Amino acid sequence: MFDYGHAGAMLIGEFPLPAGAWFPWHEHPVHQLVWSACGVAAVTVQDAHWVLPPTRALWLPAGVWHRTGTIGQAELRGIYAAPDRCPVGWPEPRLVTVRPLLRELLEYLSDSGLAAQPRERAEAVAFDLLEPLEVTTITVPMPVDPRARDVAAEVLADPADHRGLAELGRVVGAGERTLARAFVRDCRMTFGTWRTQVRLRAALPLLAAGLPMATVAHRVGYATASAFVAAFHRAVGVPPGAYFSATVSARKAATSPPANGRR
């Protein structure tokens, strides 16, 4: 994938994709920054899922099994970094803020004719501008128990479904307590928490598309926008507006070193 004869540490390709297109599950021997210059991208890693408008990118360390796709028509950038030339060493996927300067640098670096020294200088700045947004990843693990999986399928089909476990249990032929134990055992969370995660994940593409907060809340099962915003903030760590905003500052711990390891 990565051409080690390339002059710099980054290799950037352009991938226009139609709405709903997905690459199959795969991994790379190099680091990747998944970013869409136009449109909304999505990335899945195990049970975790990210939705990425142009104000957000996802850092994927080398060797992470993942799949990448689009919510709508998108202009993906394949941004790859050789591990031995890259100052960023995050061991896990990280959501990154894409401010206007970083955006312009990534577009500048996509020029294959860029000379070696200007490329090296631009890459150094781009790496310094990788600003992680400290949020809790939205994960939706699937239960192993077949009856609980049937319940999960019902909720996934309609996140706004308000039926409780007792009602859903009558549909799948299992008792409420049996299903409750299955979700805690298999998903390591209660059914209520699991359903909240489903609703928040379903809200991400709607938020990325710019729908009004009240509309998003109603579509994923909340009676009011304030209830949805509160649930999102509790689960993710930032309000939904901040999750996608290009102007919100990433919340970094005072003791955390910068991305390139220098102070």
C-alpha angles and dihedrals in degrees: 000000000000119000105219088195087067113116098234143034094259130065116192126192132176122235117181107197132185121236114288096014116145133187113224121254110291145141136221131222087221135056117268135203108203110208136154116210089197129017129009126301128194133204130193124197114177105304094343124097132189130190114205125198116182090276091063136054133179124229112215117190118223114279098026112140108228148138128226130203146145136263093202133355106314144179103224122195116213099215111180129177127197107236093222091054099037122097092199114091107172106155096206136041112285130194109231132201113234108206122183094265094053090046092054092047093052091050090047091051091052088075104104090199094061112127120246100251097046088046092052092050093047092047091052090055092044092054090049090052095057096115115184118220105219103224135140111255116242107238129182110189116191121233120242096215106096094223092049089049089055089052090048090052090054092052095043090053090055116014089183091062106124098194114126128224093270092058094040089047091060088056094052098033100248136114124253094244093048091053093044091054091047093055093048092046098043102031100028090230138080120265090250092055091044092053090049089055090051091052094047092048090049089051095056099079090043091053091045089053089057098245116164113271092241091054092049091048093052094047093054097043109272122128094213139023091237092056091051094047091050092050092047093048093049094049102037103029098238132060116261093254091057092047091068103023118117091209103051114108117237112246107237127178112248091238096049115110118231120265095268093049094246127114 
